[in-house]
Amino acid sequence: MVKIFDVAVVGAGFGGLAAAAMLSKEGKSVAVFEASNELGGSAGKFERDGYRFQSGATLGMGFESGGVFSNLYQKLDLQPPPMKLLSPIMDIHLPDRTIHYYRERQKWYEEIARKFPGDPSRIQAFYDEVFRVGAMVDQLVHQLPVFPPKKFKDWVNLLPLVKPGSLPLAPYLGQTIYDRLKKYGLHENRLFITFLNGELMDSVQTNVTRCPAFLGYAALQTFHKGAYAVRGGLAVIAEQLAHYCKRAGNDVFMRHPIYQVSEDHGIYQLQSKRDQTFAAKQVLLNNSVHNFHDTVDKSLASKSMINRQKEAERDAWGAYIIHAGVREEVFAETDVLYHQFIDPEYPDDLHEGGQFLLSLSDPEDRQMAPEGMRSLTISTHTNAMQWWNTAHYAERKEAMKHRLLRTVDHYFPGFSEQLDFVLPGTPITFHKWLRRSFGKVGGYIPDGRFSWAKSYSIRTGLDGVFQCGDTIFPGAGTLGVTLSGLMAAKEMSK
Ligand SMILES: Cc1cc2nc3c(=O)[nH]c(=O)nc-3n(C[C@H](O)[C@H](O)[C@H](O)COP(=O)(O)OP(=O)(O)OC[C@H]3O[C@@H](n4cnc5c(N)ncnc54)[C@H](O)[C@@H]3O)c2cc1C
């Protein structure tokens, strides 16, 4: 007799694992299928020569009181891993100044006065709005509504959330960050816009002119609620969630790619390697909407509400990444673990190295690097499709590596000479690691004030097949994908 699981989860990213853990808590029989031999997907890790490298995500968030992970860990009765609360969250390097991005509001406002001397009071007023509106968005999203609503019951479930307290949010649903900057007379402040573009690119994948105001505000205030360097890297969180599922008697199958999902008499069949087939009453796809049509069979695809062509036409970034070991001496002068570099010559076009993040392991975190060394990750947004033109692949990969390392050398002289080894990766690497179509990561790029309305929700249009992850509202980042995982778990457990 083939076992029929209540729920099969395709992909052990943060979205899939958060959902699997919550469903396990509710007593469901759950099977998680992960294609690779690592948990956590783009927030996972790999190990090489005594180093532990974070495969993509490095900055932990949501562990402050009331935060997404604090709440989840409390519900699961789990102890969060040791972590360091960051302030400054990061140093932002521009050729003529380094901005210390402080977590605490007052310290951040003092830094604004020092580093943006032209307009400090207007910028502070803008940030007052960021904190006010961001808190309202949090309140709504933390209640895990199905959004955008797809069924009548989704609309009905949204109604109780529309309280007098959340009505002031309405104006921000139809404006971009740039519209709000105009209100504050900041739309011509190139320095502040360059800074904001850097922060929005890192969190919402876009710039001030294309970013819906409420999404941008929610992302900007999140940094100040608490950013953390998690000991052992973010993959530790994925390991804890997977462990929770197993302790509840459930299965996490590693190196089990799901090649196809089909339906037979109301039961979903998941085909994996060596002709193994698993059966489940419900399926949660955590392997991105980009891969939807390659995962479900033609019959299911034709009944779903995901249009293959329209999906493929939506813009999404890829990532260029460098993993390396570096001697401790290079960063001996600073305690700051995260460094963002912004090239102000291209303030609106912060990809292909125009903006990038360098994350260093904590020198005290001995899981990450051998004695005297630190492990690092550098990442920038890139147009994923260009890397599939193989004609100049190797030269392009090398050129990008030099561009990024040269920029760091400028601020930390001798940096590139102190590297132990350097492993660059492109969207082709991400495609191999995560099986993402064309190596696209980070969800869809918002393209204007109402772009949120075009988001995919957790519903696929197929009864019993749900989706979560960075291509699903509220979008990318370990917090966003965990929320979509929890939204899906809530619906699936009904
Ligand atoms: C370079 C980079 C830096 C980032 N930095 C940060 C950061 O500092 N902080 C932050 O919060 N977020 C960051 N993010 C974003 C964050 O990592 C992602 O939004 C999030 O981890 C995506 O999670 P997900 O649930 O969508 O799953 P994914 O991470 O996409 O994982 C999906 C999993 O599914 C598996 N899979 C795919 N196909 C199949 C299949 N057919 N069968 C079985 N398994 C399959 C994959 O192997 C993968 O493990 C970063 C992302 C990148 C790329």
PDBQT file of the ligand as one rigid body, heavy atoms in Angstrom, charges set to zero:
ROOT
HETATM    1  C1  LIG A 501      22.240  36.375  -3.435  1.00  0.00    +0.000 C 
HETATM    2  C2  LIG A 501      21.063  36.474  -2.518  1.00  0.00    +0.000 A 
HETATM    3  C3  LIG A 501      21.182  37.185  -1.324  1.00  0.00    +0.000 A 
HETATM    4  C4  LIG A 501      20.081  37.287  -0.468  1.00  0.00    +0.000 A 
HETATM    5  N1  LIG A 501      20.233  37.937   0.732  1.00  0.00    +0.000 NA
HETATM    6  C5  LIG A 501      19.218  37.903   1.634  1.00  0.00    +0.000 A 
HETATM    7  C6  LIG A 501      19.429  38.356   2.969  1.00  0.00    +0.000 A 
HETATM    8  O1  LIG A 501      20.532  38.785   3.329  1.00  0.00    +0.000 OA
HETATM    9  N2  LIG A 501      18.392  38.263   3.850  1.00  0.00    +0.000 N 
HETATM   10  C7  LIG A 501      17.175  37.736   3.481  1.00  0.00    +0.000 A 
HETATM   11  O2  LIG A 501      16.258  37.668   4.327  1.00  0.00    +0.000 OA
HETATM   12  N3  LIG A 501      16.961  37.282   2.236  1.00  0.00    +0.000 NA
HETATM   13  C8  LIG A 501      17.954  37.340   1.309  1.00  0.00    +0.000 A 
HETATM   14  N4  LIG A 501      17.781  36.806   0.071  1.00  0.00    +0.000 N 
HETATM   15  C9  LIG A 501      16.448  36.296  -0.315  1.00  0.00    +0.000 C 
HETATM   16  C10 LIG A 501      16.150  34.933   0.288  1.00  0.00    +0.000 C 
HETATM   17  O3  LIG A 501      17.275  34.124   0.297  1.00  0.00    +0.000 OA
HETATM   18  C11 LIG A 501      15.067  34.255  -0.541  1.00  0.00    +0.000 C 
HETATM   19  O4  LIG A 501      13.999  35.139  -0.795  1.00  0.00    +0.000 OA
HETATM   20  C12 LIG A 501      14.502  33.024   0.152  1.00  0.00    +0.000 C 
HETATM   21  O5  LIG A 501      15.506  32.272   0.778  1.00  0.00    +0.000 OA
HETATM   22  C13 LIG A 501      13.769  32.192  -0.897  1.00  0.00    +0.000 C 
HETATM   23  O6  LIG A 501      13.103  31.144  -0.248  1.00  0.00    +0.000 OA
HETATM   24  P1  LIG A 501      12.045  30.227  -0.949  1.00  0.00    +0.000 P 
HETATM   25  O7  LIG A 501      11.144  29.663   0.091  1.00  0.00    +0.000 OA
HETATM   26  O8  LIG A 501      11.416  30.952  -2.097  1.00  0.00    +0.000 OA
HETATM   27  O9  LIG A 501      12.860  28.986  -1.466  1.00  0.00    +0.000 OA
HETATM   28  P2  LIG A 501      14.227  28.783  -2.266  1.00  0.00    +0.000 P 
HETATM   29  O10 LIG A 501      15.327  29.381  -1.512  1.00  0.00    +0.000 OA
HETATM   30  O11 LIG A 501      14.077  29.112  -3.697  1.00  0.00    +0.000 OA
HETATM   31  O12 LIG A 501      14.356  27.217  -2.140  1.00  0.00    +0.000 OA
HETATM   32  C14 LIG A 501      13.618  26.336  -2.931  1.00  0.00    +0.000 C 
HETATM   33  C15 LIG A 501      14.175  24.938  -2.737  1.00  0.00    +0.000 C 
HETATM   34  O13 LIG A 501      13.476  24.075  -3.628  1.00  0.00    +0.000 OA
HETATM   35  C16 LIG A 501      14.388  23.112  -4.146  1.00  0.00    +0.000 C 
HETATM   36  N5  LIG A 501      13.826  22.614  -5.401  1.00  0.00    +0.000 N 
HETATM   37  C17 LIG A 501      13.709  23.248  -6.578  1.00  0.00    +0.000 A 
HETATM   38  N6  LIG A 501      13.091  22.471  -7.482  1.00  0.00    +0.000 NA
HETATM   39  C18 LIG A 501      12.792  21.311  -6.847  1.00  0.00    +0.000 A 
HETATM   40  C19 LIG A 501      12.130  20.110  -7.249  1.00  0.00    +0.000 A 
HETATM   41  N7  LIG A 501      11.643  19.963  -8.478  1.00  0.00    +0.000 N 
HETATM   42  N8  LIG A 501      12.012  19.119  -6.342  1.00  0.00    +0.000 NA
HETATM   43  C20 LIG A 501      12.477  19.250  -5.072  1.00  0.00    +0.000 A 
HETATM   44  N9  LIG A 501      13.111  20.375  -4.660  1.00  0.00    +0.000 NA
HETATM   45  C21 LIG A 501      13.253  21.388  -5.521  1.00  0.00    +0.000 A 
HETATM   46  C22 LIG A 501      15.676  23.894  -4.311  1.00  0.00    +0.000 C 
HETATM   47  O14 LIG A 501      16.800  23.042  -4.344  1.00  0.00    +0.000 OA
HETATM   48  C23 LIG A 501      15.647  24.804  -3.071  1.00  0.00    +0.000 C 
HETATM   49  O15 LIG A 501      16.308  24.195  -1.984  1.00  0.00    +0.000 OA
HETATM   50  C24 LIG A 501      18.859  36.684  -0.811  1.00  0.00    +0.000 A 
HETATM   51  C25 LIG A 501      18.732  35.970  -2.009  1.00  0.00    +0.000 A 
HETATM   52  C26 LIG A 501      19.836  35.852  -2.852  1.00  0.00    +0.000 A 
HETATM   53  C27 LIG A 501      19.694  35.049  -4.112  1.00  0.00    +0.000 C 
ENDROOT
TORSDOF 0
